[in-house]
Amino acid sequence: MKRIILDLNPFKTEDKALEYIWLEMDIDESFGQSLSGLYDALAAMTENTCVGVFCPPQDETGAYEYGWKVKRVFWDAQADNEHLCVIYGDLEENYAE
């Protein structure tokens, strides 16, 4: 099983966060660096992969809201792909919905 830790805390812009995710997860550039491209890449994974996602705390920069969008993409992709397991930094988020 492939294991990946994504710490989005240092990133204050969407572009930098996506660039980091693409690099850490070794996502093919053909998916396009966007949230929809991220979903497509996650949904297409065939190797069993566990991803730990740690996002910024709520603050005035907007990074928290973007982190929520990223987590939402992972939640949706995990529901659609049996090869993907996601663990979130806040324990209660692991049991949401």
N, C-alpha and C positions, 0 to 999 in steps of 0.2 A: 504494500500500500504506500502510495506517495503521500507525504505530509508537508504541508505548507503553512507558514505563519505569516499573516498579513497585518502589519502594524500601521494603520493609517493615521496615527496621531501626529506625526510631523508634517503632514501635507495640508496646506491651507487652500489649495486650489484643486478643482476637479481634474484639470489636465495633468497635474503632477501625480495625483492619486492614481489615475488610470495608467499613466506611464509606469508607475511603480508596480501596480497589479500585473500588467502585461509582462514586465521583466521578471518578477518573482514567480509567476505561474507559467512562464514560458509559453504564452499564448501567441499563436500565429497571427501575424499582422493582417492577414486576409480577413479577419473578423472585424476589423475596424475598431479603433479605440473610442468606444462609447458604451453607455450602459446596456444598450440593446446588443452590441457586439459582445460584451461580457456575458450576457445571458446566453447568446448563441454558442460561445466558446464553452461555457460551463455545461450546457445541455448536450453538447457534442462529445464530451469526455467519455472515453471508454476504459480508462485505467482507474481503478479504485483510488480515490483521492480524498484525504481529510484536510480541510482548510480551517485554520483558526483565524477569525476576523476580529481585530481589535480596532475600535473607532474612537475618534476624539470625544471628550466629554462636551456637554452643552456649553457653548460660549457665544460670543458675539461675532465670530469670524464667518459663520455659515458652514464651517467644516462639519459640525454635528449633523446638520440637515443633509449634507451630501453623504455622510457616512451612513445615515439611515437609508438613503436611496440604494447605496451599494449593498447593504445588508438585505434589503428587499429583493434585489436581484439574486443574491445567493439563496434566500429562502425559496423563491420561485423555482430556481434551477434545481435545487436539492429535491423539491417535490416532484420534478419531472425527470430526474436522472438518478437511478439507483446506484451509480458509481460514485456519487458525490455525497460527502458527509461534511457538514459545516458546524463548527463550534464557535460561539460568540463570546466576547470578552466579559459581558455582563451575564451572570449565571441565569437570571430570570428570562433572558432572551432565548435561551436554549429550549425553553418550554412554551414559547409564545405560539398562539394560534394552534 
